[in-house]
Amino acid sequence: MGITVEQSEKEKMSTTMKSVGDVVRWSDFMIAWNARSNYLPDIAHLRQRGVIYDENPKYYFVHWDNGERFAESSENLEIVSHTKGR
């Protein structure tokens, strides 16, 4: 079983540097982690799209579609689309 172009493009997008204005979603790992968590409600459906509105050396600050704003580490996010002009 080989790697498909679609998988490699997805990997490329998730490891690319993120920046303010990028549209992101939770990574597959975070979705699986949330599904297996016995002490957290299933919130993966709330983390399908958000926009990075600020960043520091450790975290990206994401404004999620449902209005919540949270700090997320880079490995917890996948890029859906880059800011225009990049």
Steps between C-alpha positions, in 0.01 A plus 500: 500500500656827388448855608249690290546851369202608710664373822833662427332834419311479831823431688668790321220739598499392865875546545524832313561808711175654609435873527237751600205483262537133410187284519568190711331194645592254774749235389386139459696418817303756703168374362594142594629609840175684573293199390693271738489741793273381778492830684440752218186549292532434127587842359672395176203631299574845650862489381448448126576859405662796667723795416835573663473854637826521697812299574800483729802268498302222675134534396265601222187676618198377307155652469276198436179524294285457812653819648742337743860617510775267617878467495605191302843352442618459141482120498130514596406691185481430129482776242182510293610802299777759519455874530467667161824653382727230642 
